[in-house]
Amino acid sequence: MDTLAPLDNFIDRLASGDPTPGGGSAAAMAGAAGAALVAMVARLTIGRKRYAEVEPQMEAVLQRAEVLRTRLTALVQEDADAYNQVSAAYKLPKSSDQEQASRATAIQAAMQAASLTPLETAQACAEVIALAEQVVAQGNVNARTDGGVGALLANAGLQGAALNVEVNLESIDDPHFIAMVHTATSEALAAGQSTLERIHAALAG
């Protein structure tokens, strides 16, 4: 049985002319892959006598990495669903004033949802990077670079998700919502970047 077949299918769908899955789904998938690598390094550390002192920390990292992997995997589909909701809202009838008002309300609601989905992806990816720092610092030395790759993948997911957040905010009218989401996205980006720099330094040293 070809266990990579579902992944091949996803990549084929990304390459198709359909708008979904798109960049947001790919960002979530990158984050999920990053979380998977973090979980792998934790598992390669747990149960080994040399790392007995850090086993409780690695157990905690593993548990959280698996939660994030599951959530980011779900966000692959949720991002596509959010896009489809926006598309459906734009296709609503607009022949009368009432229809135009209903359509505008639906578009705004869909755009807000389409902003919150990549925001959640960005925040989850930033947390994956933080977990990657732990496995790079304390995990099995033979798998440190796997933790580094996990951080890089999560950073790709973070950066990609942030791009989608910002482009969606351009279509939203609520200034309070825009400010809230923009601030949260900026915080995730800053946290991810500072952690990634420390990971690079640790791996270089």
Wavefront OBJ file of the C-alpha trace (Angstrom):
o trace
v 0.000 0.000 0.000
v 1.348 3.423 -0.969
v 1.091 5.451 2.228
v 2.109 8.632 0.385
v -0.844 8.481 -2.016
v -3.026 10.937 -0.020
v -0.149 13.431 0.001
v 0.298 12.974 -3.746
v -3.402 13.716 -4.178
v -3.118 16.897 -2.114
v -0.120 18.099 -4.134
v -1.971 17.349 -7.366
v -4.926 19.384 -6.132
v -2.636 22.268 -5.227
v -1.235 22.213 -8.759
v -4.667 22.189 -10.394
v -6.477 25.211 -11.740
v -8.940 25.157 -8.849
v -8.608 27.968 -6.284
v -8.853 25.490 -3.418
v -6.826 24.127 -1.835
v -4.571 27.152 -2.123
v -1.873 28.987 -0.251
v -3.725 28.997 3.050
v -4.149 25.237 2.974
v -0.508 24.809 1.984
v 0.535 27.020 4.908
v -1.448 24.881 7.331
v 0.052 21.721 5.826
v 3.562 23.136 6.252
v 2.787 23.842 9.888
v 1.407 20.339 10.377
v 4.568 18.862 8.855
v 6.649 21.000 11.193
v 4.667 19.766 14.191
v 5.113 16.190 13.000
v 8.889 16.588 12.926
v 8.882 18.084 16.406
v 6.862 15.095 17.600
v 9.324 12.769 15.899
v 12.329 14.289 17.680
v 10.491 14.105 20.999
v 9.753 10.419 20.413
v 13.388 9.785 19.511
v 14.337 11.309 22.865
v 11.783 9.735 25.205
v 12.822 6.426 26.729
v 16.545 6.868 26.151
v 18.720 6.733 29.257
v 20.934 9.573 28.039
v 17.933 11.935 28.045
v 16.186 10.730 31.208
v 16.457 14.163 32.843
v 14.498 15.883 30.069
v 11.944 13.129 29.523
v 9.116 15.025 31.306
v 9.740 18.061 29.101
v 9.828 15.930 25.982
v 6.601 14.200 26.992
v 4.942 17.608 27.306
v 6.385 18.733 23.963
v 5.148 15.566 22.293
v 1.640 15.963 23.662
v 1.373 19.594 22.541
v 2.986 18.925 19.162
v 0.408 16.252 18.446
v -2.423 18.607 19.384
v -1.026 21.235 17.025
v -0.447 18.692 14.263
v -4.069 17.586 14.464
v -5.359 21.153 14.504
v -3.171 22.333 11.630
v -4.168 19.309 9.571
v -7.816 20.253 10.109
v -7.048 23.845 9.113
v -5.964 22.605 5.679
v -9.611 21.887 4.881
v -11.011 24.742 6.963
v -9.025 27.264 4.959
v -10.487 25.901 1.725
v -13.957 25.973 3.279
v -13.475 29.607 4.316
v -12.551 30.561 0.753
v -15.606 28.745 -0.572
v -17.834 30.671 1.854
v -16.413 33.960 0.593
v -16.968 32.873 -2.996
v -20.548 31.873 -2.223
v -21.222 35.227 -0.546
v -20.024 37.148 -3.590
v -22.375 35.085 -5.774
v -25.480 36.063 -3.790
v -28.138 37.989 -5.727
v -27.957 41.793 -5.721
v -30.942 42.885 -7.766
v -32.678 44.834 -4.996
v -31.514 47.066 -2.159
v -32.441 44.356 0.331
v -30.478 41.732 -1.584
v -27.501 44.055 -1.840
v -27.571 44.682 1.920
v -27.856 40.974 2.695
v -25.042 40.212 0.264
v -22.779 42.856 1.803
v -23.430 41.484 5.291
v -22.686 37.940 4.134
v -19.474 39.039 2.431
v -18.231 40.801 5.552
v -19.013 37.797 7.754
v -17.295 35.442 5.324
v -14.242 37.694 5.013
v -13.882 37.891 8.783
v -14.036 34.104 9.036
v -11.516 33.855 6.197
v -9.181 36.111 8.190
v -9.524 34.224 11.461
v -8.702 30.868 9.879
v -5.196 31.844 8.683
v -4.685 33.779 11.922
v -5.208 30.543 13.833
v -2.797 28.837 11.444
v -0.198 31.543 12.070
v -0.543 31.310 15.830
v -0.322 27.516 15.779
v 2.768 27.658 13.576
v 4.433 30.111 15.965
v 3.815 27.653 18.770
v 5.289 24.819 16.710
v 8.457 26.906 16.281
v 8.625 27.363 20.060
v 8.341 23.599 20.559
v 11.015 23.070 17.904
v 13.362 25.227 19.956
v 12.882 22.870 22.892
v 13.663 19.716 20.939
v 16.682 21.346 19.307
v 17.995 22.389 22.713
v 17.112 19.292 24.748
v 16.199 16.513 22.343
v 18.157 13.693 20.790
v 21.275 15.279 19.296
v 21.097 12.942 16.323
v 17.766 14.500 15.360
v 18.468 18.164 16.143
v 18.418 19.132 12.479
v 15.031 17.443 12.096
v 13.791 19.831 14.750
v 15.363 22.663 12.783
v 13.575 21.575 9.618
v 10.357 21.443 11.610
v 10.905 25.034 12.672
v 11.568 26.120 9.097
v 8.420 24.423 7.842
v 6.373 25.984 10.609
v 7.878 29.357 9.760
v 6.841 28.917 6.130
v 3.343 28.186 7.384
v 3.440 31.214 9.655
v 4.620 33.576 6.946
v 2.144 32.211 4.403
v -0.784 32.395 6.784
v 0.110 35.971 7.689
v 0.032 36.937 4.014
v -3.487 35.560 3.730
v -4.613 37.369 6.867
v -3.420 40.723 5.593
v -4.909 40.370 2.116
v -8.275 39.393 3.598
v -8.265 42.339 5.980
v -8.211 44.663 2.966
v -11.824 43.671 2.224
v -13.131 44.142 5.779
v -14.877 47.318 6.931
v -14.745 46.889 10.726
v -11.708 48.859 11.977
v -11.788 47.210 15.411
v -11.703 43.742 13.892
v -8.891 44.787 11.548
v -6.820 46.175 14.428
v -7.370 43.096 16.593
v -6.436 40.612 13.883
v -3.503 42.670 12.609
v -2.061 42.931 16.127
v -2.451 39.206 16.764
v -0.808 38.381 13.444
v 2.096 40.732 14.104
v 2.633 39.163 17.518
v 2.739 35.676 16.018
v 5.228 36.799 13.365
v 7.476 38.491 15.915
v 7.438 35.498 18.250
v 8.190 33.096 15.437
v 11.035 35.176 14.061
v 12.804 35.657 17.379
v 12.534 31.955 18.194
v 13.736 30.948 14.748
v 16.819 33.139 15.151
v 17.677 31.364 18.391
v 17.216 27.984 16.708
v 19.555 28.990 13.893
v 22.134 30.116 16.446
v 21.837 26.864 18.397
v 22.241 24.719 15.307
v 25.148 26.820 14.046
v 26.926 26.489 17.357
l 1 2 3 4 5 6 7 8 9 10 11 12 13 14 15 16 17 18 19 20 21 22 23 24 25 26 27 28 29 30 31 32 33 34 35 36 37 38 39 40 41 42 43 44 45 46 47 48 49 50 51 52 53 54 55 56 57 58 59 60 61 62 63 64 65 66 67 68 69 70 71 72 73 74 75 76 77 78 79 80 81 82 83 84 85 86 87 88 89 90 91 92 93 94 95 96 97 98 99 100 101 102 103 104 105 106 107 108 109 110 111 112 113 114 115 116 117 118 119 120 121 122 123 124 125 126 127 128 129 130 131 132 133 134 135 136 137 138 139 140 141 142 143 144 145 146 147 148 149 150 151 152 153 154 155 156 157 158 159 160 161 162 163 164 165 166 167 168 169 170 171 172 173 174 175 176 177 178 179 180 181 182 183 184 185 186 187 188 189 190 191 192 193 194 195 196 197 198 199 200 201 202 203 204 205
